[in-house]
């Protein structure tokens, strides 16, 4: 029986954004996010399709980080 990807379940009180980047940049993005003092979590669904989630109390910081990373890594799409 094959395995299939299931979208992450993120609870209330969290801000969620989906980002599509090149698959080769996933490890870099994840490393940067994980080094950001617990700002966000990264869920990789497949290839460069990612879901990022952060507490609502840190929304401005979170969205700024996503904007910076997308500029640097050439994100192909960002969705609410």
Protein Blocks (a to p, Z undefined) as FASTA:
>chain_A
ZZddddddddehiacddddddfklmmmmmmmmmmngolaccddfbhjbccddddfklmmm
mmmmmmmmmmmnopabdcZZ
